[in-house]
Amino acid sequence: EVQLVESGGGLIQPGGSLRLSCAASGFSISANFMNWVRQAPGKGLEWVSVIYRGGSTYYADPVRGRFTISRDNSKNTLYLQMSSLRAEDTAVYYCATGGGNYLEDWGQGTLVTVSS
Amino acid sequence: QSALTQPASVSGSPGQSITISCTGSSRDVGGYAYVSWHQQHPGKVPKLIIYDVSNRPSGVSNRFSGSKSGNTASLTISGLQTDDEADYYCSSYASSSTLVFGTGTKVTV
C-alpha cells in the first residue's frame, strides 16, 4: 500500500526558511515522479514542483529560485527546501505521486504558516 | 503557467447529469492527452477520479466520465448523488514539464 507522510510544517516569519519532508512507503520514490502541491486556506490547488525519475526538477513560477525539491533514495524521502518565505506561501503542502502525468496518491499534508 | 479556467460553481438535482468545463491553451490542455480530474471534499485530501482525459482509476464510479475537445476538457457526473457535493479540480501536463491546475468548481447537489 502506498503511503505518503509529510512533516516539517509550522509557523515561520517572512523571509525565513523551512524544510518539508515526505516519507514514502509501499513504493520507491526513485521510480516515480514526485510532486509538491499546495493549497492556501480556502483556495484551490496549486502545483509547486516535481522531481522526475532521472532527477530532473521543475518549479512553478511563484517559487522558482526560492524552493528546491530533492530526494534521498536511501531514506525513500522527498524534501522541499523553502527559503525567502512570503505570506502568500501560507498553505497546506501535499506531496503526491502517480504512474504518469497524474497525481493518484497524496499525503495528508502539512501546514506552513508564514506570519510575523 | 496560468491556471486553467473552470466555472466557480455548478449545481444539479439528485439523478441529474452535470458537466464541468476546464479551458486552457495549446500549451497545456490542447497540447497533451494528460488531463486529470480530482474531487475534494471539505477538509479532505484530493482524490483522483479521471486521468489521461478519460480513464478512471480502479474503484472510481463509472458515473464520472471525462473528455476533451481542443483546448477544453470536460468532466461529466451522471446520476448525481449527494456525496458528489465537493470541489472538483482539473489539471493538465503543460510545456516545460510542469503541471497546472484549474481554478476549481464547487458542485452543489
Interface residues (C-beta under 8 A of the other chain):
Chain A: N35 V37 G44 L45 E46 W47 V50 Y52 S56 Y58 Y59 A60 D61 Y94 G98 G100 N101 Y102 L103 E104 W106 G107 Q108 G109
Chain B: Q1 A3 Y32 Y34 S36 H38 Q40 V45 P46 L48 Y51 D52 P57 D87 Y89 S91 Y93 S96 S97 T98 L99 V100 F101 G102 T103 G104
